[in-house]
Amino acid sequence: MANTSQSKKRARQNETRNEINRARRSRIRTFVRKVEEAIAAGNAEAAKTALLAAEPELARGVTKGVLHKNTVSRKVSRLSARVKALSAN
């Protein structure tokens, strides 16, 4: 348990940041899930639209420190490849 006033404050701050980061991660996952659902349904137009909405959310996750930039880069790359393959069919 935190003893000093500084460590007590840091514990409070950590709780707050944890809630905010959890909400951000959840929001990002929702956007990615919408893209994946559109791909699974075979709807190329909806998948493309969902991907365009998801990319800025993923990028925002990097700037806010929730996700690593390489992770986001990999996710965007793989999703866009799947959308592109769906559009080609």
TORBA-794146 format. One record per residue: x, y, z of N, C-alpha, C, O in turn. Coordinates in steps of 0.1 Angstrom, whole numbers, plus 5000, padded with zeros to 4 digits. Layout:
XYZXYZXYZXYZ
...
! end
This chain:
500849885000500050005000500950125000502050135006
500450234993501250354992501350425006500350435013
502450475009502650535022502850685022502150765029
503650735012503950875011502850945004502050874996
502651075006501651144999501851144983500851134976
503151144979503451134965502951004959502450994948
503250894966502850764961501350744961500850674953
500650804971499250804971498650874959497650824953
499250984956498751064944498950984932498150984923
500150924931500550844919499550734917499150694906
499150664928498150554927496850604922496150544914
496450724927495150784922495250814907494250784899
496350874903496550904889496550774880495950774869
497150674885497250544878495850494876495550434865
494950494886493650444884492850524873492150464865
493050654874492350734864492850704850492050684841
494150704848494750674835494250534830494050514818
494250434839493850304836492450304830492150234820
491450374836490150384831490050444817489350394808
490750554816490750624803491350534792490850534781
492550474795493150394785492350264781492250224770
491650214791490750094789489650144779489250064770
489050254781487950304773488550334758487850304749
489750384757490350404744490550274737490250264725
491150174744491350044738490049984733489949924722
489049994741487749934738487150004725486649934717
487250134725486750214713487550164700486950154690
488850154701489650104690489249964685489049944673
489049874695488649744692487249744685487049664676
486349834689485049834683485149874668484549814659
486049974665486150014651486849904643486349884631
487749834648488449724641487449614639487449554628
486649584649485649474648484649504637484249414630
484249634635483349674624483949644611483249594602
485249664609485849634597485849484594485549434583
486249404605486249264603484949204600484749104593
483849254607482549204604482049234590481449144583
482449354584482149384571482849294561482349254551
484049254564484849164556484249024556484048964546
483848984568483248854570481948844562481548734557
481248954562479948954555480148964540479148944532
481348994535481649004521481149144515481149154503
480949244524480449374519481749464517482249514527
482149474505483449544502483249694505484149754510
482149754501481949894503481849934518482450034522
481149854526481049874540482449854547482749934556
483149764542484549734548485449854545486249894554
485349904533486150014530485850144538486750214543
484550164540484150274548484550264563485050354569
484350134568484750114582486250124584486750174594
487050084574488550094575488950244575489850284583
488250324567488550464567488250534580488950624584
487250474587486950534600487850474611488150544621
488350354609489150284619490650344620491250344630
491150374608492550424607492850534616493850534624
492050644616492350754625492250714640493050764649
491350634643491250584657492450504662492950524673
492950424653494150344656495350444657496150424667
495450544649496550634649496450714662497550754668
495250754666495050824679495550744691496050794701
495350614690495850524700497350524702497850514713
498050554691499450564692499850694698500750694707
499250804694499650934700499250944715499951014722
498250874719497850874733498650774742498450764754
499450694735500250594742499650464746500050394755
498450434740497750314743498250194736498350084741
498650224723499250114714500550154709500850274708
501350054705502650084699502450114685501550054678
503350204679503150244665503250124655502650124645
504250034658504349914649503149824650502749764640
502549814661501349734663500249784654499549714647
500049924655498949984647499349974632498449954624
500549994628500949984614500649844609500149834598
500949744617500749604613499249584611498749514601
498449624621496949604620496349674608495549614601
496749804606496249874594496649804581495749794572
497849764580498349694568497549564565497149544554
497349484576496649364574495149384570494649314562
494549474577493149504574492949564560492049514553
493849654556493749714543493949604532493349614521
494849514535495149404525493849314523493549274512
493249294535491949204534490849284527490149224519
490749414529489749484523490049494508489049484499
491249514504491649514490491349384483490849384472
491649274490491349144484489849124482489449064472
489149174492487649164491487149244479486249204472
487649364477487249444466487649384452486949414442
488749314452489149254439488249144435488149114423
487549084444486648964440485449014433484648934429
! end
